[in-house]
Amino acid sequence: MTRIEKNGLQIDQKLHDFLVTEALPETGIDADHFFAEFSAIVHDLAPKNRALLSRRDAFQLEIDEWYRKHGAPNDLAAYEEFLREIGYLLPEGPDFQVSTENVDPEIAGIAGPQLVVPVMNARYALNAANARWGSLYDALYGTDAIPETDGADKGKGYNPVRGKQVIAWVRDFLDQSAPLSGASWKDAASFKVEDSALFVTLSNGEVTGLTDPTQLAGYLGEPNRILLVRNNLHVEIVIDPATAIGKDDPAHISDVRIESAITTIMDCEDSVAAVDAEDKVAVYRNWLGLMKGDLAEEVAKGGKNFLRTLNPDFDYTAPNGATVEVKARSLMLIRNVGHLMTNPAILDRDGLEVP
């Protein structure tokens, strides 16, 4: 292993070169300045970290000894008192109020699923980041949410019996999440956006609209896409009579897409085994690609190869005519390895692995 010495740090060359040639150039941070400051942090905090881990080991020895003497803690009050005596439990502090500013709406105001994927796998990471939106038609058709009974089996090709059940399920979903005034989405025949409102012509010729007109978040075309919102989550209705599904649909709805995975944890810990500099660089390179938006992976599927990339955000026309940008990707969070772990990728001035 070749190492590069920087400010008392011995850095594996693979990691050093990645930092200098890929990670740092677009940050505005000079490489020499970075290594000087990083070395200062390491030599200030790593000894404190080791001391804390040593204290944790001491706690564990005392707890182990308590269990050897007492067995299972049948007397929970006595056990709690013991934990307080050794300093494992501390007195509860005063109440406080969280005052963090500039919190993303995906964290502060939108409730939805969260994915966890190994960031070391570019394909998984891209799939998860792009899972902000998904086809409700596909999700229902391809899973057991719709039973494979009464001729509704998935089969190898498209089964119109199953497809009909999927469409009926989705129309019920729309009736619940964005109901029409005095009508059902099952009876919709055509759509028009006018005077900042959605007008729905029914199969009997009558015209209605949303029970709550403010649920119209945007549209495209005449419209060929309608964006609805409820509880800060969006539903996209795709209208396309040129598709096989849309052609046979009374309202020419070809798909209904829903906002799905709102956040994704890009994991460097539990689902990843990155044990040396080469592994770490693979993890960091994928994360860098996600942050820059240029991560790509060639994928083979169905006998064809294609390049998987991050989905771009898309624009809608708001009811008032303004342009509204809709996010196409999950909010990405990063889960780093805990500070109790060390790694040979970087050694400090004493030859110890850096946490």
Secondary structure as GFF3:
##gff-version 3
##sequence-region A 1 355
A	DSSP	beta_strand	3	6	.	.	.	ID=ss1
A	DSSP	beta_strand	9	12	.	.	.	ID=ss2
A	DSSP	alpha_helix	13	18	.	.	.	ID=ss3
A	DSSP	pi_helix	19	23	.	.	.	ID=ss4
A	DSSP	alpha_helix	31	70	.	.	.	ID=ss5
A	DSSP	alpha_helix	76	85	.	.	.	ID=ss6
A	DSSP	alpha_helix	105	108	.	.	.	ID=ss7
A	DSSP	beta_strand	114	118	.	.	.	ID=ss8
A	DSSP	alpha_helix	122	129	.	.	.	ID=ss9
A	DSSP	three_ten_helix	130	132	.	.	.	ID=ss10
A	DSSP	beta_strand	133	135	.	.	.	ID=ss11
A	DSSP	alpha_helix	136	141	.	.	.	ID=ss12
A	DSSP	alpha_helix	160	177	.	.	.	ID=ss13
A	DSSP	three_ten_helix	185	187	.	.	.	ID=ss14
A	DSSP	beta_strand	188	194	.	.	.	ID=ss15
A	DSSP	beta_strand	197	202	.	.	.	ID=ss16
A	DSSP	beta_strand	207	209	.	.	.	ID=ss17
A	DSSP	three_ten_helix	213	215	.	.	.	ID=ss18
A	DSSP	beta_strand	216	220	.	.	.	ID=ss19
A	DSSP	beta_strand	225	230	.	.	.	ID=ss20
A	DSSP	beta_strand	233	239	.	.	.	ID=ss21
A	DSSP	alpha_helix	244	248	.	.	.	ID=ss22
A	DSSP	beta_strand	253	259	.	.	.	ID=ss23
A	DSSP	beta_strand	263	267	.	.	.	ID=ss24
A	DSSP	alpha_helix	277	292	.	.	.	ID=ss25
A	DSSP	beta_strand	296	301	.	.	.	ID=ss26
A	DSSP	beta_strand	304	309	.	.	.	ID=ss27
A	DSSP	beta_strand	314	317	.	.	.	ID=ss28
A	DSSP	beta_strand	323	326	.	.	.	ID=ss29
A	DSSP	beta_strand	331	335	.	.	.	ID=ss30
A	DSSP	beta_strand	343	347	.	.	.	ID=ss31
A	DSSP	beta_strand	353	354	.	.	.	ID=ss32
###
